[in-house]
Amino acid sequence: AAQSSREDGRRTDNPALDALRRNATYDKYFKMVSFGVPVSAVGQKMQQDYIPPDVATIWSRVTDKRRHAPVTLSGADMDRVIACFGEATSSFSQRLQTNAGQKKPQKIHSALDSRRANNIHIGLSRFKAAAGGPSALVAAVRDGRLDVLTPDVLHTLAEIGPTPVEVKRYSNFRGAKLDDAERFLVDMATVPRVQEKIHVLLFVQQYPALIDQLNERLRVLSLYR
């Protein structure tokens, strides 16, 4: 009973250390530590002394069934085993690095209603094949490049371009991360009088066809004179 009480008094939160204290083979080493002998010197002494493997181990099984039973480890114990003996694979290391470098995605706030945003996304999808994408078309509107701005493109820009209210809202916009629809409106709002410019460019593109139509009508009218 005294021996049991003595062991309970020396019990710690480390199961492995408690198992060593219950092994009489290690008593002298614990005494050396208690007398102030450096831990490194005690470790060297333990290496010099030969201890049979069946005595040195802290693992013991009472029955053959328990000897072959799986060892159940807590999450903390498993982390310690992995830290001491685990060998990280390249994929695991890359996954750890990726997870460490990942940040929570920034929530996107939109001032557009879903229908308006959806229409702009559909319009922008037509420009994916264009060189430079939507940003290049915004620059083409700013520079009046009719070689890039075909009538079909200008019709689409007139439909999805910013309204006067949206121009006021997104001019000099400084804010959180934007989705593609609002980013397009912000870029378009930097073009002075953007809607007027789009309609003027569209008129210029259609002017030859309009002249041909007027000439044809004049020709038809002349037949009835």
Secondary structure, 3 states (H helix, E strand, C coil): CHHHHHHHHCCCCCHHHHHHHCCHHHHHHHHHHHCCCCHHHHHHHHHHCCCCHHHHCCCCCCCHHHHCCCCCCCHHHHHHHHHHHCCCCHHHHHHHHHHHHCCCCCCCCCCCCHHHHHHHHHHHHCCCCCCCHHHHHHHHHHHCCCCCCCHHHHHHHHHHCCCHHHHHHHCCCCCCCCCHHHHHHHHHHCCCCHHHHHHHHHHHHHHHHHHHHHHHHHHHHHHCC
